[in-house]
Amino acid sequence: QLQLVESGGGLVQPGGSLRLSCSSSGLTLDYYVIGWFRQVPGKGREGVSCISDSGFYTRYVDSVKGRFTISRDNAKNTVYLQMNNLKPEDTAVYYCAADTRPCSNAVYFLNEQAYWGQGTQVTVSS
């Protein structure tokens, strides 16, 4: 059973940066596509970014392009989401998810993912 754990959330001022981490305490992440999603209370979950199992393919939702960078270190069994120039509208609970279906799939962010982490809160406020 794959167990995902997110960390790195917190409170940051607009324009600031945070780096989220997604690690597995069980199976290796090597063979999984990893996605980052976020959710605001009262709204649906939104796909933010995903990375292929090899790390060669990445994808971002338009609202974070140029500000967020997803990467993975399979040796450390960890996927990262570097978030720069954060805006108040980035405030949400961020979740990482694992699945075997390709990140390049047009409906990837709509797919129900196989495994989810518990989430980490990101608050952007002055």
Phi and psi restraints in degrees (value plus and minus 20) as a CYANA .aco file:
   2 LEU   PHI    -105.3   -65.3
   2 LEU   PSI     104.8   144.8
   3 GLN   PHI    -137.1   -97.1
   3 GLN   PSI      98.2   138.2
   4 LEU   PHI    -120.9   -80.9
   4 LEU   PSI     120.2   160.2
   5 VAL   PHI    -151.0  -111.0
   5 VAL   PSI     101.2   141.2
   6 GLU   PHI    -114.8   -74.8
   6 GLU   PSI     131.3   171.3
   7 SER   PHI    -172.7  -132.7
   7 SER   PSI     147.1   187.1
   8 GLY   PHI      85.3   125.3
   8 GLY   PSI     -24.8    15.2
   9 GLY   PHI     -90.7   -50.7
   9 GLY   PSI     152.0   192.0
  10 GLY   PHI     144.0   184.0
  10 GLY   PSI    -187.2  -147.2
  11 LEU   PHI    -122.6   -82.6
  11 LEU   PSI     109.8   149.8
  12 VAL   PHI    -162.0  -122.0
  12 VAL   PSI     130.8   170.8
  13 GLN   PHI     -98.7   -58.7
  13 GLN   PSI     135.7   175.7
  14 PRO   PHI     -73.8   -33.8
  14 PRO   PSI     117.5   157.5
  15 GLY   PHI      70.3   110.3
  15 GLY   PSI     -30.0    10.0
  16 GLY   PHI    -102.3   -62.3
  16 GLY   PSI    -196.4  -156.4
  17 SER   PHI    -152.6  -112.6
  17 SER   PSI     131.8   171.8
  18 LEU   PHI    -163.4  -123.4
  18 LEU   PSI     132.6   172.6
  19 ARG   PHI    -142.1  -102.1
  19 ARG   PSI      98.2   138.2
  20 LEU   PHI    -111.1   -71.1
  20 LEU   PSI     126.6   166.6
  21 SER   PHI    -143.1  -103.1
  21 SER   PSI     126.1   166.1
  22 CYS   PHI    -150.2  -110.2
  22 CYS   PSI      95.7   135.7
  23 SER   PHI    -142.8  -102.8
  23 SER   PSI     141.7   181.7
  24 SER   PHI    -134.8   -94.8
  24 SER   PSI     111.4   151.4
  25 SER   PHI    -113.6   -73.6
  25 SER   PSI     -21.0    19.0
  26 GLY   PHI    -141.8  -101.8
  26 GLY   PSI    -125.6   -85.6
  27 LEU   PHI     -91.5   -51.5
  27 LEU   PSI     140.4   180.4
  28 THR   PHI     -88.7   -48.7
  28 THR   PSI     127.4   167.4
  29 LEU   PHI    -105.9   -65.9
  29 LEU   PSI     -23.5    16.5
  30 ASP   PHI     -72.1   -32.1
  30 ASP   PSI     -55.6   -15.6
  31 TYR   PHI    -119.6   -79.6
  31 TYR   PSI     -10.2    29.8
  32 TYR   PHI    -133.6   -93.6
  32 TYR   PSI     122.0   162.0
  33 VAL   PHI     -96.1   -56.1
  33 VAL   PSI     113.1   153.1
  34 ILE   PHI    -134.7   -94.7
  34 ILE   PSI     112.4   152.4
  35 GLY   PHI    -141.5  -101.5
  35 GLY   PSI     131.5   171.5
  36 TRP   PHI    -130.3   -90.3
  36 TRP   PSI     113.2   153.2
  37 PHE   PHI    -148.5  -108.5
  37 PHE   PSI     141.6   181.6
  38 ARG   PHI    -161.8  -121.8
  38 ARG   PSI     135.0   175.0
  39 GLN   PHI    -165.7  -125.7
  39 GLN   PSI     114.6   154.6
  40 VAL   PHI    -125.4   -85.4
  40 VAL   PSI     119.8   159.8
  41 PRO   PHI     -70.9   -30.9
  41 PRO   PSI     111.4   151.4
  42 GLY   PHI      67.6   107.6
  42 GLY   PSI     -22.3    17.7
  43 LYS   PHI    -144.8  -104.8
  43 LYS   PSI     142.7   182.7
  44 GLY   PHI     -94.4   -54.4
  44 GLY   PSI     144.4   184.4
  45 ARG   PHI     -93.4   -53.4
  45 ARG   PSI     116.7   156.7
  46 GLU   PHI    -135.5   -95.5
  46 GLU   PSI     112.0   152.0
  47 GLY   PHI     -92.8   -52.8
  47 GLY   PSI     117.6   157.6
  48 VAL   PHI    -131.7   -91.7
  48 VAL   PSI     -69.6   -29.6
  49 SER   PHI    -181.6  -141.6
  49 SER   PSI     138.7   178.7
  50 CYS   PHI    -169.1  -129.1
  50 CYS   PSI     141.0   181.0
  51 ILE   PHI    -160.6  -120.6
  51 ILE   PSI     118.9   158.9
  52 SER   PHI     -89.0   -49.0
  52 SER   PSI     146.9   186.9
  53 ASP   PHI     -81.9   -41.9
  53 ASP   PSI     -52.0   -12.0
  54 SER   PHI    -100.5   -60.5
  54 SER   PSI     -41.6    -1.6
  55 GLY   PHI      70.3   110.3
  55 GLY   PSI     -24.3    15.7
  56 PHE   PHI     -99.3   -59.3
  56 PHE   PSI     -42.5    -2.5
  57 TYR   PHI    -135.4   -95.4
  57 TYR   PSI     109.7   149.7
  58 THR   PHI    -151.6  -111.6
  58 THR   PSI     139.0   179.0
  59 ARG   PHI    -169.9  -129.9
  59 ARG   PSI     125.2   165.2
  60 TYR   PHI    -157.1  -117.1
  60 TYR   PSI     128.3   168.3
  61 VAL   PHI     -94.0   -54.0
  61 VAL   PSI     130.4   170.4
  62 ASP   PHI     -75.9   -35.9
  62 ASP   PSI     -55.6   -15.6
  63 SER   PHI     -89.0   -49.0
  63 SER   PSI     -34.4     5.6
  64 VAL   PHI    -137.1   -97.1
  64 VAL   PSI     -22.3    17.7
  65 LYS   PHI     -79.2   -39.2
  65 LYS   PSI     114.8   154.8
  66 GLY   PHI      65.6   105.6
  66 GLY   PSI     -31.1     8.9
  67 ARG   PHI    -136.4   -96.4
  67 ARG   PSI     -55.0   -15.0
  68 PHE   PHI    -127.4   -87.4
  68 PHE   PSI     126.3   166.3
  69 THR   PHI    -154.6  -114.6
  69 THR   PSI     105.5   145.5
  70 ILE   PHI    -120.7   -80.7
  70 ILE   PSI     122.2   162.2
  71 SER   PHI    -172.7  -132.7
  71 SER   PSI     147.6   187.6
  72 ARG   PHI    -163.6  -123.6
  72 ARG   PSI     127.4   167.4
  73 ASP   PHI    -144.1  -104.1
  73 ASP   PSI      76.3   116.3
  74 ASN   PHI     -86.8   -46.8
  74 ASN   PSI     -45.4    -5.4
  75 ALA   PHI     -85.7   -45.7
  75 ALA   PSI     -50.3   -10.3
  76 LYS   PHI    -119.2   -79.2
  76 LYS   PSI     -19.2    20.8
  77 ASN   PHI      35.8    75.8
  77 ASN   PSI      22.8    62.8
  78 THR   PHI    -159.8  -119.8
  78 THR   PSI     121.9   161.9
  79 VAL   PHI    -136.7   -96.7
  79 VAL   PSI     120.6   160.6
  80 TYR   PHI    -137.5   -97.5
  80 TYR   PSI     132.4   172.4
  81 LEU   PHI    -150.0  -110.0
  81 LEU   PSI      83.2   123.2
  82 GLN   PHI    -104.0   -64.0
  82 GLN   PSI     102.2   142.2
  83 MET   PHI    -137.4   -97.4
  83 MET   PSI      94.8   134.8
  84 ASN   PHI    -133.8   -93.8
  84 ASN   PSI     142.5   182.5
  85 ASN   PHI      28.3    68.3
  85 ASN   PSI      30.7    70.7
  86 LEU   PHI     -86.5   -46.5
  86 LEU   PSI     126.0   166.0
  87 LYS   PHI    -140.5  -100.5
  87 LYS   PSI     136.3   176.3
  88 PRO   PHI     -74.5   -34.5
  88 PRO   PSI     -52.9   -12.9
  89 GLU   PHI     -92.0   -52.0
  89 GLU   PSI     -26.2    13.8
  90 ASP   PHI    -102.9   -62.9
  90 ASP   PSI     -28.4    11.6
  91 THR   PHI     -80.1   -40.1
  91 THR   PSI     105.0   145.0
  92 ALA   PHI    -198.6  -158.6
  92 ALA   PSI     151.1   191.1
  93 VAL   PHI    -107.7   -67.7
  93 VAL   PSI     107.1   147.1
  94 TYR   PHI    -123.1   -83.1
  94 TYR   PSI     112.6   152.6
  95 TYR   PHI    -141.3  -101.3
  95 TYR   PSI     122.5   162.5
  96 CYS   PHI    -123.4   -83.4
  96 CYS   PSI     133.7   173.7
  97 ALA   PHI    -163.3  -123.3
  97 ALA   PSI     131.7   171.7
  98 ALA   PHI    -145.1  -105.1
  98 ALA   PSI     120.7   160.7
  99 ASP   PHI    -177.2  -137.2
  99 ASP   PSI     149.9   189.9
 100 THR   PHI    -123.5   -83.5
 100 THR   PSI     -27.8    12.2
 101 ARG   PHI     -97.5   -57.5
 101 ARG   PSI     126.1   166.1
 102 PRO   PHI     -85.4   -45.4
 102 PRO   PSI     122.5   162.5
 103 CYS   PHI     -83.9   -43.9
 103 CYS   PSI     -46.7    -6.7
 104 SER   PHI     -97.3   -57.3
 104 SER   PSI     -30.1     9.9
 105 ASN   PHI     -81.5   -41.5
 105 ASN   PSI     112.3   152.3
 106 ALA   PHI     -78.2   -38.2
 106 ALA   PSI     -48.9    -8.9
 107 VAL   PHI    -125.8   -85.8
 107 VAL   PSI      -1.0    39.0
 108 TYR   PHI     -72.3   -32.3
 108 TYR   PSI     -68.6   -28.6
 109 PHE   PHI     -90.6   -50.6
 109 PHE   PSI     -32.9     7.1
 110 LEU   PHI    -113.5   -73.5
 110 LEU   PSI     -36.4     3.6
 111 ASN   PHI     -87.8   -47.8
 111 ASN   PSI     126.0   166.0
 112 GLU   PHI     -96.1   -56.1
 112 GLU   PSI     101.3   141.3
 113 GLN   PHI     -98.3   -58.3
 113 GLN   PSI     133.6   173.6
 114 ALA   PHI     -93.0   -53.0
 114 ALA   PSI     -57.4   -17.4
 115 TYR   PHI    -156.2  -116.2
 115 TYR   PSI     124.3   164.3
 116 TRP   PHI    -150.6  -110.6
 116 TRP   PSI     129.0   169.0
 117 GLY   PHI    -106.1   -66.1
 117 GLY   PSI    -198.7  -158.7
 118 GLN   PHI    -107.8   -67.8
 118 GLN   PSI     -32.6     7.4
 119 GLY   PHI      75.8   115.8
 119 GLY   PSI     133.0   173.0
 120 THR   PHI    -158.2  -118.2
 120 THR   PSI     116.1   156.1
 121 GLN   PHI    -101.5   -61.5
 121 GLN   PSI     111.4   151.4
 122 VAL   PHI    -138.9   -98.9
 122 VAL   PSI     103.0   143.0
 123 THR   PHI    -143.7  -103.7
 123 THR   PSI     102.5   142.5
 124 VAL   PHI    -131.7   -91.7
 124 VAL   PSI      90.5   130.5
 125 SER   PHI    -178.7  -138.7
 125 SER   PSI     127.8   167.8
